[in-house]
Amino acid sequence: MSELPRTALERVLARAAELQTVTSEPGETISEARLLEIAKEVGLDVQHVRQAIAEERAQIVLAEPETGPLLSSLGPSIVSAQRTVSGKPAALLSHLETTLPRLELMVPIRRTAERLILEPRRDPLGNFMRSMGLGGRRFDLVRLDQLVVTATPVDETKTVLRFDAVVSGARGAERTSAVALSVLFFLLAAAVSIPAFVFGLVVPGFAVATVALLTAVAAAGSWFAWRSVSRRFRTLLARVQNRVEYLLDEAQEGRLEQPPSLLDRMLKGGTNW
């Protein structure tokens, strides 16, 4: 039997998976043990396969509360990032459940074996500290609907840690802002057009030219408003992406733990601020 070159392995496996998808019955599954056996047979590193399985399991499907062409043009409603880090899922989630409220002013609202869900603090103190920019930095996760942290084990020592930051509310607010500005521009144009029609009775053709000009100005204003809103939302996405990547960097290096902050001492009623 002839042998395939190593470079053809990925193409063969990808094509086989495609054929399997087409011909398999709906709902057909394969066990992890069987998948690892197949990996050994084709010469793949079992550790790499375990990591690929963990990364696949870490991905979650979050329902879109609202969809539409305007929302889609603004950008995605979920910012995601994941990394393979040292540690067990339970320990990592417990650590994040303790540190994220301090580092990001987030509040844990649900915890399962492999998942932690948090949302920004909405109380007056949390809002005040966010507006002040505690520690000389902005809180980039302040406009999230929720932050979903998933920890999926790879083996006894490594875990795939994934952050899914949901920004559906912020995206919807930006869309509403853009639409409101567009409506305002056209209402102003309509208000100015009324006296133009009256004056047009004296100067024929003036009303038509004025209305056309005002409509063009309103359209241009709407376009610039949308560009501004879109740029602002994409800046938010970039800042959220950078922040979750930073948190993964810290988790990977084991540096998330920090000394008690000013906020910690304030929340605990300390006097030595």
N, C-alpha and C positions, 0 to 999 in steps of 0.2 A: 504493500500500500504506500502510495506516494505521500510525502510530508508537505505541509503547508509552511511557508515562511512565517516568521514571527510577526512581520509587519501586516500580514493578512488576517491575523487573529481577530482584531477588533471588527473588521468589516464582515467577517464570517459570522461572528456572534451577533452583530447588529442585524444582519439580514435574517438570521435564524429567529431572532426575537420578533422581527417584523412578520415573518411567515407564521410564527406561533400565535401572534395576536390576531391575524386574519382567520386562522383555521380553528382556534380554540373556542370552546363553548363559553358563553357568558358566565362569569363567576368562577371560572377555573383558577386555582391557585397552586402555588408550589411552596413547600416548606423551606424554612431557612436551612435545615440540615441537608436537604436534597440539593439546594442551591450551592452550598459549600462543597458538596461532593462533586458537583459538575465543575465548579471552579478548579478543584484539585485536578480533575481529569484533563482539563484544557490547559493546565499549567499556570493558573492565576494565583497570585499571593492571597492566601486565605484572609490575612489581616486586612488587605485592601478591600476584599469583598465584604467583610464584616463592616468596615467603615462605610462602604457604599450603601449597604442595607440600612445602617443607622441613619445616614443622611436622608435616605428615602422616607424612612419612618418619621423623621423629625418634621417633615413638611406637612403642614396642615392646610385645610381648605376653609377659609373664612368667608362667610356669606357677605355679599355686597349689599348694604342696606338700600342703596339707590344707584341706579345706573343711567346712562344717557350720553349722547354725543358731546355735550358741553363738558360734562364731568370727565369723560375719557380724554378729551383734548387737553385738559389741565394736567393730567398725569395719573399715576397709579394711586390707589387708596391704601396700599399696604407697602411698607418698607421692610425688607427682610435681609437678614445676614446670618450666617452660621459658621461655626468653627469647631474643630475637634480639639478638646482640651483634656487635661488630666483631671481625674476625679470621678466620683460616682454621682449619678443623677440626684439622689436624695440630698447628698452633702452640698452639691452645687446649688440646688434650688433653695435649700435652707440658708445658705450663705447669701444668695441674691435677695431672698425675702427679707433679710436683715439689713443688707447694705443699700439696696436700691431706694428704700424710703429716705435714707439720709443723703445719698449721692444725687438723686434725681427728684426728690419730693414726690415719690410714687407711693400709692397705698395698695397693698395686696388685697384682692377681693376674692380670689379662689385659688386653691392649691390641690393638685392631684399628685399621683405617684411620679409622673413625668412632665408635669406642666404647672406653671405659675402664671397667673393673670393679675396684672396690676393696672391701675389707672391714676392719673395725676390727682394730687390733693386739690380739693375744691373749697376748703375752709378758708376763712379770712387770713389766718396766719400763713398758710401755704401760698395764697395769692400775693400777700405782702412780700414774702421772702423771694418769690419768683420775680416780682417787679423790681426788687432791689438788686437782683443778680448776685446772690450769695456767693462768696468766694471769688469774686472778680470775674465770673463767667455767667453766660446766659443758660437758662434751663431749656434745652432744645426739645425736650419731650413734653413740654407743658401743654401743647395743643393736641396731644394724642387722645383718641377715644379710649384706647387701652394698649397695653404692652403685653404680648403673650411670649413667655419664655418656655421653650421646650428643651428637655434634656433626655437624650436617647442613648442608652449604653452601647458602646462598641464592643468592649470586653470588660474585664475586671478593673482596669485602670484608666480607661479612656471613655469619653462621652462626647457625643455631638451636641453642642449647645447652640440653640437657634433663637433669634429674636425676631418677632413679627410685630412691627409697630403699625397700628391701625390709625389712619388719618382721614377717615371718611368724613367725619364732622367738619374738619378744617377745610377739606376740599369742597364740601357742600356750601359752607359759608362763603368761600371765595367765589363760587359760581353765583350765589345769590347776590353778592356784592357787585359783580360785573353786570349782571342782568339789571339790577336796580339803577346803576349808573347809566346804562344804555337807555332805559326807559326815561330817566330824568332828562337826558340830552334831547330825546325826541319830543318830550312834553314841552321843553323850553322852545324847541324849534316850532312846534305847533302854536304856542302862545304868541310868538313873534310873528307868525304867518298871518294871524287874524287881522291886525292893522295893515299888513301888507296888501291883503285883499281889498280892504277899504280904499287904500291909496291907489290901488290898481284901477279903480273906477275912474280916476282922474288921469292917470298915466298908463295907458294900455301896455301890456307886456311886462310892466314892472313886477306885478304880483307873481307871475310865472317864474321869472328869473330869481326873485327873492326866495320863493319856496324851494326852488331847485338848489340854490346856494345853501339855505338853512338845512335842507335834508343832507347835503353832502357834508356839512360841518358836523351834524349830529352823528352821521355814520362814521366819520373820522374820529370823533370823540369816543364813540363806542368801541371802535377798534383799538385805540390807544388805551382805553380803560381795561379792555380784555387782555391786552399785552402786559399791562402793569400787574394785573391780578395773576396772570399765568406765571410771570417771572417771580412774583412774590411766593407763590405756592411751590414752584420748583426750587427756590432757595430754601424753603422749609424742608422739602424732601431731602435736599442735599445735607442740611444740617442734622436732620434725624438720622440719615444714613451714616454720616460721620460719627455721630454719637454712639449708635449701636455697635459700629465697628470698633470704636474705642473701648466700649465695655467688654467686647469679646477679646480685644487685645489684653485688657487688664485681667480677665478671667484666665486667659491662656498663660499669662505670666504669673498668675496667683497674686496680683497686686490690688485686688478690689478692696481689701480691708484697709481702712485709713483711720487715723486718730479721730476721736470725737470732735465734731465740728461745732461752730457757734450755734447752729440750729439745734443740734443734739442737746447742748446745755440749756438753750432756751426752752425746748420742749420738756426737759426734765426739771425745769424750775431752778436751774443753777444760778448762782449769783456772780461767779467769777467769769464774766464774759470777756 
